[in-house]
Amino acid sequence: MKTKRVLTVLLCALAFAATAQAAPQWQRGVENQRKGDLGDGTFLNPVLAGDRPDPSVLRDGQDYYLTLSSFDAYPGLSLWHSRDLVNWQPIGHGITKNVGAIWAPDLVKHDGRYYIYFPARTAQGRSNYVVWADDIRGPWSEPVDLHLPDHIDPGHAVGEDGKRYLFLSAGDYVQLSDDGLRTVGEVKHVYDGWRYPESWNVESYSQEGPKITFRNGWYYMITAVGGTAGPPTGHMVIVARSRSIHGPWENSPLNPVVRTKSPDEHWWSRGHATLVEDTAGQWWMLYHGYEKDFWTLGRQTLLDRVRWTDDGWFVAEGGDLGQPMRKPAGTAVPHGMALSDSFDGRTLGPQWAFFDPAPDEMERLSFDGQAMVLRGKGRRPADSSPLTVIPGDTAYQAEVQMDIGPGATGGLVLFYSDRLYVGLGSNGKSFVMHRYGEERPAQGLPPGPGGRLWLRVTNDRHIVTFHHSRDGRTWHKYDVQMEVSGYHHNVAGKFLSLRPGVYASGEGQVRLLDFRYRALP
C-alpha cells in the first residue's frame, strides 16, 4: 500500500513537471524584450508589455491605432500602430504640454479628423480635454479644455441624431459641438451601472471608462467597475445596450464579461475595455491588467477574443488569458521599441519621458552629436523631473555612461514617483544612495578621470543591485541591495509603475553618452 502511494505521488510530480515544461513562453524581440507574437499564428498576452494602461483602440481601414494613459509622463499620450492587433510600433505622442496627470483617453476618428479625449488632474483640480490632428502622426493641436471638472474617462459617441456626445464616469453624458471642441448644454445622467455581489473582493465601485460601440442597431456601452487596483479580483468589464444613445440602457445578463476570479490567475485586475472588429469580421477587446506578483510593471495591454451570442450580447473567449490564442487577421509590423539610446541624435528619443515636467523642461536638454546634455534641476530625483523609460520585463538590466560636470549630481534610478524611488547618484567624487524615496550620502567612489562614470542597475524580479565603473570594463558592486516589490500603486498611489531612468540635479550639467537596456531571462 505504501509503495502504491509513493508511485502515485511520483506520477503526480512527473505530470506537474511535464505541464510546467510545456507552459508557453514568450518570444523575444528587440533587446531581448518579450513579445506576444509566438510566430506560429498564435499570441500570448500581453500584446503591449509594461505600463500601458487604459488602451483605446481605433480601426482605420486596414490599420489600428492605439493610445493609452500616460499620467505624469511627458511627452504623453503615446500613439501606436498595428496591422494585426498583436504587433505594435510607436508613431509619436499626442501631447507635449503638461496639463496634469493624464488618465483613460479615447482615440476616435470623425469626419476625417482624429481626436483624443482625456481627463487630466493636477493638485489644483481636474478637467477633461481634447487634442486633434488631421494626420494620426501629427502635428497635434494644443489641448482644449472642455471645462468638465467633475468627471473622468470620456468616451466619444455619435448618436442616431448625428450629434456628437461624450460619455463620462458615473453613467453621465454631455452633448458636444459639431467640431467636438466644446460641450453643448448640461451634463445628464443616463446609466446606473451594474452591481456585483457584495461578497466579492474589490477596491471600490468606481463606474468609469465608458466606451460606446454601435452594432446591428444597438449602442453598446462597455464600462469598468470594481476599481483598477486594490485586490487582484477587483476590476471587471460590464456591458449595457440601448437602441438610442439617450437610453434606456439594459444591462447584459452575462455581466461581468471579464473579471479576474482568483489571485492564482496570471493576470490581475483585468478591465477597462475597448471593442474592435478586425478586418476578417472577428471582434476583440483590448483592456489592461496587472501581471501576477508584478504590480511594479503597471497595467499592461491585453487582447481578448469576443464571441457574439444569438441574442445580441457578447462573451470573452480568452478565459484567464494564461494560454496562447489564434492571432487576429492582418499582417505583422515590427514589434516594440528599443529603450537603449546612444544619444547621437538631435532630439529626445521616443522612449523617454520627463516626470511631471515644467513648461520649459525641454530647454534643459541640448545635443552635441555625441551626448545628450541635461542641465541640473532641484536637489534630488524627487524634484529633478527624471527622464524614464517603460520596461515590460520581469527582469532586466540598464546601464548608463555619463560625464558629471562641476556642481551637478547625476544618477541612475528606478523611479515610481516623487515619493518612492531607488537609485545611485554621484557628483563625480562621492555617491548618494536613493532608497525608499530618501537620500543617503555615501563615500566609496573609486578615483577616476574627472566626473566620468558608468552606472548599472539590475532588477531581477524585484531584487535590485547596483554596480559602478570608472572605465566601463571593471565593475564594482555597490554594497547595498534592495527589494522593491512594494513600489507600486497599492502602496504609494498614483497608478504608476517602477521605471529605469536618469536624472541631473544641482547647478551644473550631466552629459549622457550612452544608455543600454536588456531584458534578462
C-alpha positions in Angstrom: 0.0 0.0 0.0 2.8 2.3 0.9 4.6 1.6 -2.4 1.4 2.4 -4.3 1.1 5.7 -2.5 4.7 6.6 -3.3 4.2 5.7 -7.0 1.1 7.9 -7.1 3.0 10.8 -5.7 5.8 10.3 -8.1 3.4 10.1 -11.1 1.7 13.4 -10.0 5.1 15.1 -9.6 6.1 13.9 -13.1 2.8 15.1 -14.6 3.2 18.5 -12.9 6.8 18.8 -14.2 5.7 17.9 -17.7 3.0 20.5 -17.5 5.4 23.2 -16.3 7.8 22.3 -19.1 5.0 22.6 -21.7 4.0 26.0 -20.3 4.0 28.6 -23.1 6.9 31.0 -23.3 7.0 34.5 -24.8 9.1 35.2 -27.9 11.9 37.6 -27.6 12.3 40.7 -29.6 14.5 43.9 -29.6 16.9 43.9 -26.6 15.5 40.5 -25.6 12.2 42.2 -24.6 9.3 39.7 -24.6 6.7 40.0 -27.3 3.3 38.4 -27.6 3.5 37.0 -31.2 4.7 33.4 -30.9 5.5 33.1 -34.6 3.2 30.2 -35.2 -0.1 32.0 -35.8 -0.8 32.4 -32.1 -0.1 35.0 -29.5 0.4 35.2 -25.7 -0.6 38.2 -23.7 0.4 40.9 -23.1 0.4 42.4 -26.5 2.0 45.6 -25.1 4.1 44.8 -22.1 4.8 47.2 -19.3 2.9 50.2 -18.1 0.4 50.6 -21.0 -3.0 51.2 -19.2 -6.5 52.1 -20.3 -6.0 51.2 -24.0 -8.2 53.0 -26.5 -8.0 51.4 -30.0 -9.2 52.8 -33.3 -9.5 50.8 -36.5 -8.9 52.9 -39.6 -9.2 50.8 -42.7 -6.6 48.1 -42.6 -4.8 49.9 -39.7 -5.2 50.0 -36.0 -4.1 52.9 -33.8 -3.8 52.9 -30.0 -3.3 55.4 -27.3 -3.1 54.9 -23.5 -3.0 56.7 -20.2 0.4 58.5 -19.6 -0.2 60.1 -16.2 2.7 62.4 -15.2 5.0 61.4 -18.1 5.6 63.9 -20.9 5.6 63.8 -23.9 2.4 61.9 -23.2 -0.5 60.1 -24.9 1.9 57.7 -26.8 0.5 56.6 -30.1 1.0 53.1 -31.6 0.2 51.5 -34.9 -0.6 47.9 -35.8 -2.0 45.8 -38.7 -2.9 42.7 -36.6 -3.7 44.0 -33.0 -0.7 42.0 -31.7 2.4 43.6 -33.1 2.7 47.4 -32.3 5.0 50.2 -33.4 5.3 53.6 -31.8 4.4 56.5 -34.1 4.5 59.6 -31.8 2.8 61.4 -29.0 -0.5 63.3 -28.8 0.6 65.9 -26.3 3.7 67.7 -25.0 2.2 70.5 -22.8 1.8 69.4 -19.2 -1.8 69.8 -18.2 -1.6 67.3 -15.3 -1.7 63.5 -14.9 -3.5 62.1 -17.9 -5.9 59.3 -17.3 -8.0 57.0 -19.6 -8.2 58.6 -23.0 -10.4 57.9 -26.0 -9.0 57.9 -29.5 -11.5 58.4 -32.3 -11.8 59.5 -35.9 -14.7 61.7 -37.0 -15.3 63.3 -40.5 -11.6 62.6 -41.4 -10.1 64.1 -38.3 -8.5 62.4 -35.3 -9.4 63.3 -31.8 -8.1 62.2 -28.4 -10.4 63.0 -25.4 -8.8 62.6 -22.0 -9.1 63.7 -18.3 -6.1 65.4 -16.5 -5.6 66.1 -12.9 -3.3 68.5 -11.0 -3.0 69.4 -7.3 -5.3 72.4 -8.1 -8.1 70.4 -9.7 -9.0 68.4 -12.8 -10.8 68.8 -16.1 -11.3 67.0 -19.4 -9.5 68.0 -22.6 -9.3 67.2 -26.3 -6.5 67.3 -28.8 -7.0 66.8 -32.6 -4.9 66.2 -35.7 -5.6 65.7 -39.4 -2.8 63.1 -39.6 -2.5 60.5 -36.8 1.3 61.1 -36.7 0.7 64.8 -36.0 1.1 67.5 -35.5 -1.5 67.5 -32.8 -3.2 70.6 -31.6 -2.7 72.2 -28.2 -5.1 70.8 -25.6 -8.5 72.3 -25.5 -10.2 72.5 -22.1 -13.8 71.2 -22.2 -14.5 72.5 -18.7 -15.8 69.3 -17.2 -14.2 69.2 -13.7 -16.5 66.6 -12.1 -15.8 63.6 -14.3 -13.1 61.4 -15.7 -12.7 58.9 -18.6 -14.5 60.5 -21.5 -15.8 58.2 -24.3 -16.9 59.7 -27.7 -20.0 58.6 -29.5 -22.3 59.7 -32.4 -26.0 59.3 -31.7 -28.8 58.3 -34.1 -29.5 62.1 -34.4 -26.0 62.6 -35.9 -24.9 64.6 -32.9 -21.7 64.0 -31.0 -21.7 63.1 -27.4 -19.1 62.5 -24.6 -19.9 59.7 -22.1 -18.3 60.2 -18.7 -17.7 58.4 -15.4 -20.7 57.6 -13.1 -23.1 57.0 -16.0 -23.3 60.6 -17.2 -23.0 62.1 -20.7 -23.0 65.5 -22.4 -23.5 66.7 -26.0 -20.6 68.1 -28.0 -20.5 70.8 -30.6 -20.2 69.7 -34.2 -16.5 70.3 -34.2 -16.1 68.3 -31.0 -14.2 71.0 -29.2 -16.7 72.2 -26.7 -19.8 71.0 -24.8 -23.4 71.9 -25.5 -25.9 72.1 -22.7 -25.7 70.4 -19.3 -24.3 67.0 -18.2 -27.1 64.4 -17.8 -27.3 61.1 -16.1 -28.2 58.2 -18.3 -26.9 54.9 -16.8 -26.9 53.5 -13.2 -24.4 50.7 -13.9 -24.4 47.1 -12.8 -23.8 46.0 -9.2 -21.7 42.9 -8.4 -22.3 40.7 -5.3 -21.3 42.4 -2.1 -19.2 39.3 -1.1 -16.7 40.0 -4.0 -13.3 41.4 -3.0 -13.0 44.7 -5.0 -11.3 48.1 -4.5 -14.4 50.3 -4.9 -17.4 50.5 -7.2 -15.8 53.2 -9.4 -18.0 53.2 -12.5 -15.7 54.6 -15.2 -14.1 54.2 -18.7 -17.3 54.1 -20.8 -16.7 53.2 -24.4 -19.5 53.2 -27.0 -19.8 50.8 -29.9 -22.6 50.6 -32.5 -23.5 47.2 -34.0 -26.7 45.9 -35.6 -28.9 48.7 -34.4 -27.7 48.6 -30.8 -25.4 51.0 -28.9 -23.2 49.0 -26.6 -21.6 50.7 -23.6 -18.6 48.9 -22.2 -17.7 50.1 -18.7 -15.2 49.3 -15.9 -16.3 48.8 -12.3 -14.6 47.5 -9.2 -11.6 49.8 -9.1 -8.5 49.4 -11.2 -6.1 48.3 -8.4 -6.6 47.0 -4.9 -7.4 43.3 -4.6 -6.5 41.3 -7.7 -10.1 40.3 -8.1 -11.5 43.8 -8.2 -11.5 45.3 -11.7 -14.0 44.0 -14.3 -15.7 44.7 -17.6 -19.5 45.2 -17.8 -21.8 45.8 -20.8 -25.1 47.5 -21.3 -27.0 48.3 -24.6 -29.7 50.6 -25.9 -31.5 51.3 -29.2 -30.9 55.1 -28.5 -27.8 56.9 -27.4 -30.0 58.6 -24.8 -31.1 55.2 -23.3 -32.6 53.5 -21.5 -29.6 51.2 -21.1 -30.2 47.5 -20.4 -27.5 45.5 -18.6 -26.1 42.3 -20.1 -27.3 39.1 -18.3 -23.7 37.9 -18.8 -22.1 40.6 -16.7 -19.3 40.8 -15.9 -17.9 39.7 -19.2 -14.3 39.9 -17.9 -13.1 39.5 -14.4 -10.1 38.0 -12.6 -11.7 35.4 -10.3 -8.7 34.3 -8.3 -5.3 35.7 -7.3 -3.9 32.4 -8.7 -4.5 33.7 -12.3 -1.6 35.2 -14.2 -3.4 38.5 -14.9 -4.9 40.5 -12.1 -7.4 43.4 -12.0 -8.5 42.9 -15.7 -10.7 45.6 -17.0 -11.2 48.9 -18.9 -12.0 47.5 -22.3 -12.5 48.8 -25.9 -14.2 46.7 -28.5 -12.8 46.5 -32.0 -13.6 44.4 -35.1 -10.7 43.0 -37.1 -10.5 43.0 -40.9 -11.9 39.5 -41.1 -15.0 40.3 -39.1 -13.8 38.8 -35.8 -14.4 41.0 -32.7 -11.8 41.6 -29.9 -11.4 43.5 -26.7 -8.3 45.4 -25.6 -8.1 46.0 -21.9 -5.4 46.1 -19.2 -4.3 44.0 -16.2 -1.6 43.7 -13.7 0.8 40.7 -14.0 0.6 38.4 -11.1 3.2 39.5 -8.4 4.3 42.4 -10.6 2.3 45.4 -9.7 5.6 47.3 -10.2 5.3 46.9 -14.0 2.0 48.7 -14.1 -1.1 47.8 -16.0 -0.3 46.0 -19.3 -2.3 45.9 -22.5 -4.1 42.6 -23.1 -6.1 41.3 -26.1 -9.1 39.0 -25.7 -11.3 37.4 -28.4 -15.1 38.2 -28.3 -18.0 35.9 -29.4 -21.4 37.4 -30.1 -24.4 35.4 -28.8 -27.6 34.8 -30.8 -29.5 37.3 -28.7 -27.0 40.1 -29.4 -24.8 40.1 -26.3 -21.2 39.0 -26.2 -18.8 37.0 -24.1 -15.0 36.9 -23.8 -13.4 33.7 -25.0 -9.8 34.1 -23.7 -10.5 32.7 -20.2 -7.8 33.9 -17.8 -5.5 34.8 -20.8 -2.9 32.3 -19.5 -2.7 30.4 -22.7 -2.0 31.3 -26.4 -4.8 32.3 -28.7 -5.1 32.4 -32.5 -4.0 35.8 -33.8 -6.4 38.2 -35.4 -6.3 38.7 -39.2 -3.7 41.0 -40.7 0.0 41.3 -41.3 2.6 42.0 -38.6 4.6 45.2 -38.3 8.0 45.0 -36.5 7.0 45.0 -32.8 8.2 47.1 -29.9 10.6 49.9 -29.3 14.3 49.9 -28.3 14.9 51.5 -24.9 18.6 51.9 -25.4 19.9 55.2 -26.6 23.3 56.3 -28.0 22.3 60.0 -27.7 23.9 60.8 -31.0 20.8 62.4 -32.5 19.4 65.9 -32.2 16.1 65.3 -30.4 14.8 63.4 -27.4 14.2 59.7 -28.3 10.6 58.4 -28.3 11.3 56.0 -25.5 12.0 58.9 -23.0 9.6 60.9 -20.9 10.0 63.5 -18.2 8.2 63.0 -14.9 5.9 66.0 -14.2 7.9 68.5 -16.3 7.8 72.3 -16.0 6.6 74.3 -19.1 10.2 74.9 -20.1 11.5 71.5 -19.3 12.8 70.7 -22.8 15.1 73.7 -22.5 17.2 71.7 -20.1 18.2 69.4 -23.0 20.8 70.0 -25.6 22.6 67.6 -28.0 26.1 67.9 -29.3 26.1 64.9 -31.7 27.9 62.6 -29.1 25.8 63.1 -26.0 22.6 64.4 -24.6 23.4 67.2 -22.2 20.9 67.5 -19.3 21.1 70.7 -17.1 20.6 70.1 -13.4 17.4 70.8 -11.7 16.4 70.5 -8.0 18.4 68.7 -5.4 17.4 65.1 -5.8 15.3 62.8 -8.1 12.1 63.9 -6.4 12.3 67.4 -7.7 14.5 67.0 -10.8 11.9 65.6 -13.2 13.9 62.4 -14.1 13.8 61.0 -17.7 12.4 57.5 -17.6 11.6 54.6 -19.9 8.9 51.9 -19.6 10.2 48.3 -19.1 8.0 45.4 -20.0 10.0 42.6 -18.5 10.1 41.0 -15.0 13.9 41.0 -15.0 16.2 43.5 -16.8 19.4 45.4 -16.7 20.0 49.1 -17.5 23.4 50.9 -17.8 24.3 54.5 -18.4 27.6 56.3 -19.2 27.8 59.9 -18.0 30.1 62.8 -17.6 29.2 64.7 -14.4 30.0 68.4 -14.6 31.0 70.6 -11.6 28.1 71.5 -9.4 25.9 68.7 -10.7 24.8 65.3 -9.5 23.9 62.6 -12.0 22.4 59.2 -11.3 20.6 56.1 -12.4 17.2 55.3 -10.7 14.3 53.0 -10.6 11.6 55.7 -10.3 8.0 55.2 -9.3 7.1 58.7 -8.2 8.5 61.7 -6.4 7.6 59.9 -3.2 9.1 56.5 -4.0 12.3 55.5 -5.9 15.7 53.8 -5.5 18.9 54.6 -7.2 22.6 55.5 -7.2 23.9 59.0 -7.9 27.2 60.8 -7.8 28.7 64.3 -8.0 31.9 62.7 -9.5 33.6 62.4 -6.2 31.2 60.5 -3.9 28.0 58.6 -4.1 24.5 59.3 -2.9 22.2 56.3 -2.4 18.5 56.7 -3.0 16.2 54.3 -1.1 12.5 54.5 -0.1 12.4 57.9 -1.8 15.1 59.2 0.5 18.7 60.3 0.1 21.6 58.7 2.0 25.0 60.3 1.1 27.9 57.7 1.0 31.5 57.6 0.1 33.3 54.9 -1.8 33.7 56.2 -5.3 37.0 54.9 -6.8 39.4 57.6 -8.1 39.0 58.3 -11.8 39.2 60.8 -14.6 37.0 63.8 -13.6 33.3 63.1 -13.4 33.1 60.2 -15.9 31.1 57.3 -14.5 29.3 54.2 -15.6 26.3 53.0 -13.5 24.4 49.8 -13.9 21.1 48.6 -12.3 19.8 45.1 -12.3 16.2 44.4 -11.4 15.9 40.7 -11.2 12.3 40.0 -10.2 12.3 42.8 -7.5 15.8 42.2 -6.3 17.8 45.4 -7.2 21.6 45.5 -7.5 23.7 48.5 -8.5 27.2 48.4 -10.0 29.6 51.2 -10.9 32.7 51.6 -13.0 35.2 54.3 -13.9 36.1 52.8 -17.3 33.1 50.7 -18.4 35.2 47.5 -18.1 35.9 46.9 -14.4 32.8 46.9 -12.4 32.3 47.2 -8.6 29.1 46.1 -6.8 27.5 48.7 -4.6 27.3 47.1 -1.2 23.5 47.8 -0.6 20.9 45.7 -2.4 17.2 46.4 -2.3 13.8 44.6 -2.7 11.2 46.7 -4.5 8.1 44.5 -4.9 6.2 47.1 -2.8 7.0 50.1 -5.1 3.5 50.3 -6.7 0.1 51.9 -6.6 -1.4 49.9 -3.7 1.4 51.3 -1.5 2.1 54.8 -2.9 -0.9 55.6 -5.1 -0.9 57.5 -8.4 -1.4 54.4 -10.7 2.2 54.5 -11.9 5.0 51.9 -12.5 8.6 51.5 -11.5 10.8 52.7 -14.4 14.5 52.9 -15.1 15.6 56.5 -15.6 18.3 59.1 -15.3 18.4 62.4 -13.5 20.6 65.5 -13.2 20.3 67.7 -10.2 22.3 70.7 -8.8 23.7 73.7 -10.6 25.8 72.0 -13.3 25.1 69.7 -16.1 25.4 66.0 -16.9 26.4 64.6 -20.3 24.7 61.3 -21.1 26.8 59.4 -23.6 25.1 56.0 -23.7 22.2 54.2 -22.2 21.7 50.4 -22.6 18.7 48.3 -21.7 18.4 44.5 -21.9 15.8 42.1 -20.7 17.1 39.1 -18.7 15.9 35.5 -18.9 
